[in-house]
Amino acid sequence: MELFDVYSLYDIEPVSGKGSHVFTADGTEYLDLYGGHAVISIGHAHPKYVKAVSDQVGRLGFYSNSVQNSLQKRLAEKLGKASGYPDYSLFLCNSGAEANENAMKLASFTTGRSKILAFGKAFHGRTSGAVAATDNPNIQAPFNRTENVVFVPLNDSEAMRKALATKEFAGVIIEGIQGVSGIHEPTEEFLRELSEECKKTGTLLILDEIQSGYGRSGKFFAHQYSGIRPDIITCAKGIANGFPCGAVLISPEIPAKKGMLGTTFGGNHLACAAAIAVLDVMEEENLVENAAEVGEYLISELRKIPGVKDVRGRGLMIGLEVEGFTGSDLRKRLLFDHHIFTGGAGQYTVRLLPALSLSKEDADRFLTEFKKAITA
Ligand SMILES: Cc1ncc(COP(=O)(O)O)c(C=O)c1O
């Protein structure tokens, strides 16, 4: 059997990792400024994570959501504390798209309305509702296209107000920082206006923090820079450092009803053990603060480099564009000539999404190699 050929692959295979470094089978080392697409939060093969997951799989890897699972309760308590949302409740699932799918469903169940407002260039995942709210017709099948999703430009207050005034929308979905579009932020003022407008019109505000959350922006959630409190927040990626896991954080104003949401694998024992270990390590090693500090350092140093046209983002979620390079050319050069993994977005943007534990030394190594790469 062949693999279904949907990915453009680099001809390289990491087989092990340690912190912000990965290694191929012949022992060649690479600096990982990509984190496997913003997924590696506490670093590769963190010993506490390895022990927690290994111990759990040796005890009980899985049982269904028809019995008590105290690991889920422990995770909810820790996540509530770490995120600043101890009064919210938690629904666990398996991926980012699934988290958004459930968030939009919940908004619709709660309000009785059927429409979702989304923003230009948004990416919310590949499942049917999530991809319908993604502003990219190339990845929507005819089956996914629906009049229930309406797009307005990001940061366009007038268009947003006009749409919500119809009171037809169950929810608005917005990324804390747009990732796939190439690192574009809603302004703090726009988020505050959006939150107010949602309250006025009975629309639920869904913050997609799948890429920008879990410490990546230098705060636990990127929207926390604006001081708003959304009705629903979605997480995935860094939540379990690579073990598949998604989460929906739900305001106490939204009532649960037996059977309204559900999943076979979501919240399983292994995912919970992995996610608890991530929160423990994030707390013990002050990783949110590290993301803020090392991120600020990287952003300010990158802005000083001649030839760098634009640097966008916060914390360790950074997009940059360089004079004379497409994103894909620069990424290839960084990977094959300088042994550094980075991410891409659109034609010109290179994305940096390293582990939140990235050290200042590794940031300096990146800066040195990056300068060589763009002047070679
Ligand atoms: C903001 C955002 N939302 C949703 C998703 C979808 O997550 P997943 O690939 O886990 O379904 C992504 C993935 O890149 C994302 O960046």
The ligand as an SDF file (V2000), in Angstrom:
LIG
                    3D

 16 16  0  0  0  0  0  0  0  0999 V2000
   -5.5500   28.3790   14.4830 C   0  0  0  0  0  0  0  0  0  0  0  0
   -5.7390   26.9420   14.1320 C   0  0  0  0  0  0  0  0  0  0  0  0
   -6.9500   26.3820   14.3200 N   0  0  0  0  0  0  0  0  0  0  0  0
   -7.1660   25.0840   14.0450 C   0  0  0  0  0  0  0  0  0  0  0  0
   -6.1610   24.2690   13.5460 C   0  0  0  0  0  0  0  0  0  0  0  0
   -6.4550   22.8310   13.2310 C   0  0  0  0  0  0  0  0  0  0  0  0
   -5.8300   21.9960   14.1410 O   0  0  0  0  0  0  0  0  0  0  0  0
   -5.6410   20.4190   13.8020 P   0  0  0  0  0  0  0  0  0  0  0  0
   -4.6870   20.3450   12.6740 O   0  0  0  0  0  0  0  0  0  0  0  0
   -5.1230   19.8420   15.0960 O   0  0  0  0  0  0  0  0  0  0  0  0
   -6.9900   19.9050   13.4510 O   0  0  0  0  0  0  0  0  0  0  0  0
   -4.8970   24.8190   13.3310 C   0  0  0  0  0  0  0  0  0  0  0  0
   -3.8060   23.9800   12.7750 C   0  0  0  0  0  0  0  0  0  0  0  0
   -2.8360   24.4470   12.2330 O   0  0  0  0  0  0  0  0  0  0  0  0
   -4.6830   26.1820   13.6260 C   0  0  0  0  0  0  0  0  0  0  0  0
   -3.4890   26.7610   13.4260 O   0  0  0  0  0  0  0  0  0  0  0  0
  1  2  1  0
  2  3  1  0
  2 15  2  0
  3  4  2  0
  4  5  1  0
  5  6  1  0
  5 12  2  0
  6  7  1  0
  7  8  1  0
  8  9  2  0
  8 10  1  0
  8 11  1  0
 12 13  1  0
 12 15  1  0
 13 14  2  0
 15 16  1  0
M  END
$$$$
